[in-house]
Amino acid sequence: LLLEESMRWATVRKAFGKPLLAQPVIRSRLAAMAAEVEACHAWVENLTYQMNTMSPKAQAKALGGPIALCKAKCSRAMASVADNAAQCFGGRAITKTGMGAKVERISNYVKFGAILGGSEEILDDLAMRQAAKEM
């Protein structure tokens, strides 16, 4: 959602007589956002495939750690994407209405979303303890 909103804003907003999208720094931020979103999406798809093809016993043994890492990575990615979106929107990213409203709302939610289901540090620790068992 933030990537889509940022792309829309970058094509509509004019700065220095050109669309915001004409600025290399904005394109760089959008590319970073796209990379984070795509990486997380691919990881979730991979885990979903494994969950659909593995037995429950194999899932319990093999997927706890990767799922924990995926959740932690996705919450970190959400923070990064929210920050980049706020930079693209500038002052509009802190308004509760208008085109920046979604960016403001999600930016305020980022930490809350990271804590639900376990903090990132706890999930990272779980994943590494599970990986150590396999060695």
C-alpha positions as CSV (number, residue, x, y, z in Angstrom):
1,L,0.0,0.0,0.0
2,L,2.8,2.5,0.9
3,L,4.7,1.7,-2.2
4,E,1.6,2.2,-4.4
5,E,0.7,5.5,-2.6
6,S,4.3,6.7,-2.9
7,M,4.4,5.9,-6.7
8,R,1.0,7.7,-7.1
9,W,2.3,10.7,-5.2
10,A,5.6,10.9,-7.1
11,T,3.8,11.0,-10.4
12,V,1.3,13.7,-9.2
13,R,3.5,16.0,-7.1
14,K,5.6,18.5,-8.9
15,A,8.9,19.8,-7.5
16,F,11.2,22.2,-9.3
17,G,8.9,22.2,-12.3
18,K,9.0,18.4,-12.8
19,P,7.2,15.4,-11.4
20,L,8.7,14.2,-8.1
21,L,9.4,10.9,-9.9
22,A,12.0,12.8,-12.1
23,Q,14.2,13.2,-9.0
24,P,16.9,10.4,-8.8
25,V,16.7,10.3,-5.0
26,I,12.9,9.6,-5.1
27,R,13.4,6.9,-7.6
28,S,16.1,5.4,-5.4
29,R,13.7,5.4,-2.4
30,L,10.9,3.8,-4.5
31,A,13.3,1.1,-5.7
32,A,14.4,0.4,-2.1
33,M,10.8,0.1,-1.1
34,A,10.0,-2.2,-4.0
35,A,12.9,-4.4,-3.1
36,E,11.8,-4.8,0.5
37,V,8.2,-5.5,-0.4
38,E,9.1,-8.0,-3.1
39,A,11.6,-9.8,-0.9
40,C,9.1,-10.2,1.9
41,H,6.4,-11.3,-0.5
42,A,8.7,-14.0,-2.0
43,W,9.6,-15.3,1.4
44,V,6.0,-15.5,2.5
45,E,5.1,-17.3,-0.7
46,N,8.0,-19.8,-0.2
47,L,6.9,-20.5,3.4
48,T,3.3,-20.9,2.3
49,Y,4.3,-23.4,-0.3
50,Q,6.3,-25.4,2.2
51,M,3.4,-25.3,4.7
52,N,1.1,-26.7,1.9
53,T,3.5,-29.5,0.9
54,M,5.1,-30.6,4.2
55,S,3.5,-32.9,6.7
56,P,2.5,-31.3,10.0
57,K,5.3,-33.1,11.8
58,A,7.9,-31.8,9.2
59,Q,6.5,-28.3,9.5
60,A,6.8,-28.3,13.3
61,K,10.4,-29.4,13.0
62,A,11.6,-27.2,10.1
63,L,9.5,-24.1,9.8
64,G,9.3,-22.4,13.2
65,G,12.7,-20.7,12.8
66,P,12.2,-19.5,9.2
67,I,8.7,-18.2,10.0
68,A,10.1,-16.3,13.0
69,L,12.8,-14.8,10.8
70,C,10.3,-13.9,8.1
71,K,8.1,-12.1,10.6
72,A,11.0,-10.2,12.0
73,K,12.3,-9.3,8.5
74,C,8.8,-8.2,7.3
75,S,8.3,-5.9,10.3
76,R,11.7,-4.4,9.8
77,A,10.9,-4.0,6.1
78,M,7.6,-2.3,7.0
79,A,9.6,0.3,9.1
80,S,12.0,0.9,6.3
81,V,9.2,1.3,3.7
82,A,7.2,3.6,6.0
83,D,10.3,5.7,6.5
84,N,10.9,6.0,2.8
85,A,7.3,6.7,2.1
86,A,7.4,9.5,4.6
87,Q,10.5,10.9,2.9
88,C,8.7,10.8,-0.5
89,F,5.6,12.6,0.9
90,G,7.5,15.1,3.0
91,G,5.3,17.2,5.2
92,R,2.2,15.5,3.9
93,A,3.3,12.3,5.6
94,I,2.4,13.7,9.0
95,T,-1.1,14.8,8.1
96,K,-4.1,12.8,9.2
97,T,-6.1,13.7,6.1
98,G,-5.4,14.0,2.3
99,M,-3.0,12.1,0.3
100,G,-0.5,11.5,3.2
101,A,-3.1,10.1,5.6
102,K,-2.3,6.5,4.8
103,V,1.4,7.1,5.2
104,E,0.8,8.8,8.6
105,R,-1.5,6.0,9.8
106,I,0.8,3.2,8.9
107,S,3.9,5.0,10.1
108,N,2.3,5.3,13.5
109,Y,1.4,1.6,13.4
110,V,4.8,0.2,12.5
111,K,6.1,-0.4,16.1
112,F,2.8,-1.9,17.2
113,G,2.8,-4.3,14.3
114,A,6.4,-5.3,15.0
115,I,5.5,-6.3,18.6
116,L,2.4,-8.4,17.8
117,G,3.4,-12.0,17.6
118,G,6.7,-11.5,19.3
119,S,9.3,-8.8,19.3
120,E,12.0,-8.9,16.6
121,E,14.7,-9.8,19.0
122,I,12.7,-12.7,20.5
123,L,11.9,-14.0,17.0
124,D,15.5,-13.8,15.9
125,D,16.6,-15.6,19.0
126,L,14.0,-18.4,18.4
127,A,15.2,-18.8,14.9
128,M,18.9,-19.1,15.8
129,R,18.2,-21.5,18.7
130,Q,16.2,-23.7,16.3
131,A,19.0,-23.5,13.7
132,A,21.6,-24.5,16.3
133,K,19.6,-27.6,17.1
134,E,20.0,-28.7,13.4
135,M,23.8,-28.5,13.6
